[in-house]
Amino acid sequence: MCKQWTGQAPVSYESSHAQERKRNSKQQYSSGYSLQRILALSRPKESKQIWLTSFGPNLRWGHQDMMWPLPKAALHKRPTQRLMELTKPKRNFQLNTLKVNRPEFVYSCGRNSQIWEVGRSALESRASERVLQLALPKNPPKEYKEDRLQHQYSCGRVSPIWNVPIRAQTCKERPRTAELAKSKRPHPEYVPNSEVMTTINPTALKAYCTMRVSDLARPKSRGERPFIDSRSPEESIWKVSMPARSATASPRVMEMAKFKGYADGYVANRSVQWPVSRATRRALATPRQEQLSAPIVRASMDHVQFNPDAFLVSEAAKKARCTPRLEELSHPIQR
């Protein structure tokens, strides 16, 4: 029998389970359904991911509770002079001075018509000839011909882009025009998406679940942690019976437990490191090997660029004649 610790006294899980089953069955047969079961199923499923990622106290986000409880001594303790000095706000050096920034609403979406206030002398003053000349819009060239009015394509355009004549408005519809105006039909085998809310049959709404279904729908009772605290660490999660502990495997089980062997002729991979013989360590290279291992020594560019004979063409190269194939390849492609 499994027992669960509730904080006060050990309670038998099977006895409480049987009492709840009887209570639900009485209410189920009296009204046709169990209200407590519906409320239990309507609760959202809790995420167990926090069990695997946190090892401290079980915290829930969304409130202002402290992670660790504060002692009463810390609540009644007075701050030091240094803490009181650090809690003072930063001083605003622009107060009571002429260098005060403009209010925030000047640069926000709710600003007035002008960004900052304009003086009366500026409002009553008259613009000079130069200012009036600069305020004139740019004139288009003489060869420019306006196709359509610009306001028709702006935000304040009228409903039609251009004027429709009365004959076009009163003309009869052609069969070809009506055929082209039809929307494209879907494929004959096209199946539309199912609705989000499915309609439930009235008989299914009035039906009540059996005792077996209610037993299977009941969630498994677990603790607040992903481990069992009611046992010692050496015990197994599931109890193993004594006959299972003392049972011996059959010959068939022993045969099936054997690992798969290697095929005939299998050769394992050669190790990365292998020992080098002493004769190889004491061997001396031949003169030919030393000659081949010597690097090619070329002159540096500092000496080549000062060589006056670096780009001289030999006499044999001057008197050489190209082959017919080279002469054929040297002709440009005619397009």
C-alpha positions in Angstrom: 0.0 0.0 0.0 1.4 3.4 -1.0 1.2 6.2 1.6 1.5 9.9 1.0 2.8 12.5 3.5 0.4 15.5 3.7 2.1 17.4 6.5 0.0 16.2 9.5 -0.4 12.4 9.4 0.0 9.6 7.0 -3.1 9.0 4.9 -3.8 5.9 2.9 -3.9 6.8 -0.8 -6.2 3.9 -1.7 -8.8 4.8 0.9 -8.9 8.4 -0.2 -9.0 7.3 -3.8 -12.0 5.0 -3.1 -13.9 7.7 -1.2 -13.4 10.2 -4.0 -14.6 7.6 -6.5 -17.8 6.9 -4.5 -18.5 10.7 -4.1 -18.1 11.3 -7.9 -20.2 8.3 -8.8 -23.1 9.5 -6.6 -23.0 12.9 -8.2 -22.5 11.5 -11.6 -25.5 9.2 -11.6 -27.7 11.8 -10.0 -27.2 14.6 -12.5 -25.7 12.7 -15.5 -22.2 14.2 -15.2 -19.6 15.1 -12.5 -19.2 18.9 -11.9 -16.0 18.4 -9.9 -14.5 16.3 -12.7 -15.3 19.0 -15.3 -13.7 21.7 -13.2 -10.6 19.5 -12.7 -10.3 18.9 -16.5 -10.8 22.5 -17.3 -7.7 23.6 -15.4 -4.7 24.3 -17.7 -1.8 21.9 -17.7 1.1 23.1 -15.5 4.6 23.2 -17.1 7.1 20.8 -15.4 10.1 22.3 -17.2 11.0 24.4 -14.1 11.6 21.1 -12.3 14.5 20.3 -14.5 16.0 23.8 -14.7 15.8 25.0 -11.1 17.3 23.5 -8.0 16.3 26.2 -5.5 12.9 27.2 -4.1 9.8 26.8 -6.4 9.3 30.4 -7.7 6.3 31.7 -9.7 6.7 34.7 -11.9 4.1 37.4 -12.1 4.0 38.7 -8.5 6.3 40.8 -6.3 7.1 38.2 -3.6 10.6 38.0 -2.4 12.7 35.0 -3.5 14.0 34.5 0.0 12.0 35.5 3.2 13.5 38.5 5.0 14.1 38.2 8.7 12.4 40.7 11.1 15.8 42.1 12.1 16.5 43.2 8.5 13.1 44.8 8.2 13.5 46.9 11.4 17.2 47.7 10.8 18.1 51.3 10.1 20.2 52.2 7.1 23.7 53.5 7.5 24.8 57.0 6.5 26.5 55.8 3.4 23.2 54.1 2.2 21.2 57.3 2.8 23.8 59.2 0.8 23.6 56.7 -2.1 19.8 56.8 -2.2 19.7 60.6 -2.9 18.5 61.4 -6.4 20.9 63.0 -8.9 20.9 66.8 -8.7 19.5 68.7 -11.6 21.9 71.6 -12.3 19.6 73.2 -14.9 16.9 74.2 -12.4 16.7 78.0 -11.7 19.0 78.7 -14.6 18.7 79.9 -18.2 20.0 76.6 -19.7 16.8 74.5 -19.3 16.0 71.9 -21.9 12.7 72.1 -23.7 9.8 70.0 -22.4 9.5 66.5 -23.7 6.2 67.1 -25.5 8.0 69.4 -28.0 9.7 66.4 -29.5 6.8 63.9 -29.0 3.9 63.0 -31.2 1.6 65.3 -29.2 3.5 68.5 -29.9 1.8 71.8 -30.9 1.7 73.2 -34.4 5.1 74.7 -34.0 8.1 73.0 -32.4 8.8 75.9 -30.1 7.0 79.2 -29.5 7.4 82.0 -31.9 7.6 85.6 -30.7 5.1 88.3 -31.6 7.6 90.3 -33.5 8.4 87.4 -35.7 4.7 86.8 -36.4 4.1 90.4 -37.3 7.2 90.9 -39.4 7.1 91.0 -43.2 9.2 88.7 -45.4 11.9 90.3 -47.5 12.1 90.0 -51.3 14.9 87.4 -51.0 12.8 85.2 -48.6 9.8 85.5 -51.0 12.0 84.5 -53.9 13.3 81.4 -52.0 9.7 80.4 -51.0 8.6 80.1 -54.6 8.3 76.4 -55.8 10.5 75.0 -58.5 8.9 75.6 -61.9 8.9 72.7 -64.4 10.7 73.1 -67.7 8.9 74.5 -70.8 8.9 71.2 -72.6 7.1 69.5 -69.6 3.5 68.3 -70.4 1.4 67.2 -67.5 -0.3 63.9 -68.3 -2.7 63.6 -65.3 -3.3 65.8 -62.3 -0.9 65.1 -59.5 -3.6 65.2 -56.8 -5.2 62.1 -58.4 -2.3 60.0 -57.2 -1.8 61.6 -53.8 -3.5 60.9 -50.5 -6.4 63.3 -51.3 -7.3 61.8 -54.7 -11.0 61.3 -55.7 -12.5 57.9 -56.0 -11.8 57.2 -59.7 -8.3 57.7 -61.0 -9.6 59.3 -64.1 -13.0 60.4 -65.3 -15.2 57.6 -66.7 -17.5 58.7 -69.6 -21.3 58.2 -69.3 -21.3 55.8 -72.3 -18.9 53.5 -70.5 -21.1 53.6 -67.4 -24.3 52.8 -69.2 -23.0 50.2 -71.7 -24.3 46.6 -71.5 -22.1 43.8 -70.3 -20.7 41.4 -72.8 -20.5 37.6 -72.2 -16.8 37.7 -72.6 -16.5 40.4 -69.9 -18.7 38.5 -67.6 -16.6 35.4 -68.1 -13.4 37.2 -67.4 -14.9 38.9 -64.3 -15.5 35.5 -62.6 -13.2 34.5 -59.8 -10.8 31.6 -60.3 -12.5 28.4 -59.1 -10.6 26.0 -56.8 -9.5 22.5 -57.8 -12.3 19.9 -57.8 -10.4 17.8 -55.2 -9.7 20.9 -53.0 -10.6 20.4 -49.4 -11.0 23.6 -47.3 -9.5 24.0 -43.9 -11.5 22.6 -41.0 -13.1 25.1 -38.6 -11.5 25.9 -35.3 -14.6 25.1 -33.3 -16.0 21.6 -34.0 -19.7 21.0 -33.5 -20.4 18.3 -30.9 -23.3 16.0 -31.3 -26.1 16.7 -28.8 -26.1 13.0 -27.8 -22.4 13.3 -27.0 -23.1 16.4 -24.9 -25.7 14.5 -22.8 -23.6 11.3 -22.4 -21.8 10.5 -19.2 -18.6 8.5 -18.9 -18.4 5.1 -17.3 -16.6 4.2 -14.2 -13.7 2.8 -16.2 -13.3 5.9 -18.3 -13.4 8.1 -15.2 -10.7 6.0 -13.6 -8.5 6.2 -16.7 -9.1 10.0 -17.0 -7.9 10.6 -13.5 -4.3 12.0 -13.5 -1.5 10.2 -11.7 -0.8 11.7 -8.3 2.7 13.1 -8.1 4.5 15.3 -5.6 5.7 18.9 -6.1 9.1 17.6 -7.2 10.2 15.3 -10.0 11.5 12.8 -7.5 10.0 10.7 -4.6 10.8 11.8 -1.1 9.1 8.9 0.7 11.9 6.5 0.0 15.6 6.2 0.6 18.1 6.9 -2.3 19.1 3.2 -2.5 15.6 2.0 -3.2 14.3 1.6 -6.7 11.4 3.7 -8.1 9.2 0.7 -8.7 9.2 -2.1 -6.1 10.6 -5.4 -7.5 9.1 -8.6 -6.1 11.2 -11.3 -4.5 10.5 -13.9 -7.1 11.7 -11.5 -9.8 14.9 -10.9 -7.9 15.7 -14.6 -7.4 14.7 -15.7 -11.0 17.2 -17.2 -13.3 17.4 -16.4 -17.0 16.4 -19.1 -19.5 18.8 -20.4 -22.2 16.9 -18.5 -24.8 17.3 -15.2 -22.8 21.0 -15.9 -22.4 21.4 -16.4 -26.1 19.5 -13.2 -26.9 21.6 -11.3 -24.4 24.8 -12.0 -26.3 26.2 -9.1 -28.3 26.5 -9.3 -32.0 29.9 -10.7 -33.0 32.2 -9.6 -35.8 32.2 -11.1 -39.3 34.8 -13.5 -40.5 37.9 -11.7 -41.8 37.2 -8.5 -39.9 40.3 -6.4 -39.3 40.1 -3.6 -36.7 41.3 -0.1 -37.4 45.0 0.5 -37.1 46.0 2.6 -34.1 47.0 6.2 -34.7 50.4 5.7 -32.9 52.6 2.7 -33.7 56.1 2.0 -32.4 59.2 2.8 -34.6 61.9 0.3 -34.7 65.5 1.0 -33.5 66.9 0.4 -37.0 64.7 3.1 -38.4 65.7 5.5 -35.7 69.5 4.9 -36.4 69.2 4.9 -40.2 71.1 7.6 -42.2 69.8 9.3 -45.3 71.6 8.7 -48.6 73.2 11.6 -50.5 70.4 11.5 -53.0 67.8 11.9 -50.3 69.7 14.8 -48.8 69.8 16.4 -52.2 66.1 16.0 -52.7 65.2 17.3 -49.3 67.2 20.5 -49.8 64.8 23.4 -50.4 65.0 25.4 -53.6 66.8 28.7 -53.1 65.5 31.6 -55.1 66.7 35.1 -55.3 64.7 37.7 -53.3 62.7 40.4 -55.0 65.0 43.0 -53.7 67.8 41.7 -55.9 65.5 40.8 -58.9 64.1 44.3 -59.3 67.5 45.8 -59.6 68.6 43.3 -62.2 68.8 45.1 -65.6 68.8 41.8 -67.6 65.7 40.4 -65.9 63.4 41.1 -68.9 65.8 40.5 -71.7 64.6 38.2 -74.5 67.1 35.6 -75.7 68.2 35.5 -79.4 66.7 32.1 -79.9 63.3 33.4 -78.7 63.5 36.3 -81.2 64.2 33.9 -84.2 61.5 31.4 -83.2 58.4 30.8 -85.3 55.0 29.8 -84.0 53.4 26.6 -85.1 50.3 26.6 -87.4 48.1 25.6 -84.4 49.3 28.6 -82.3 48.7 30.8 -85.3 45.2 29.4 -85.6 44.4 30.0 -81.9 45.8 33.5 -82.0 43.1 34.6 -84.5 40.2 36.6 -82.8 36.7 35.2 -82.7 34.6 36.8 -85.5 31.1 37.6 -84.2 
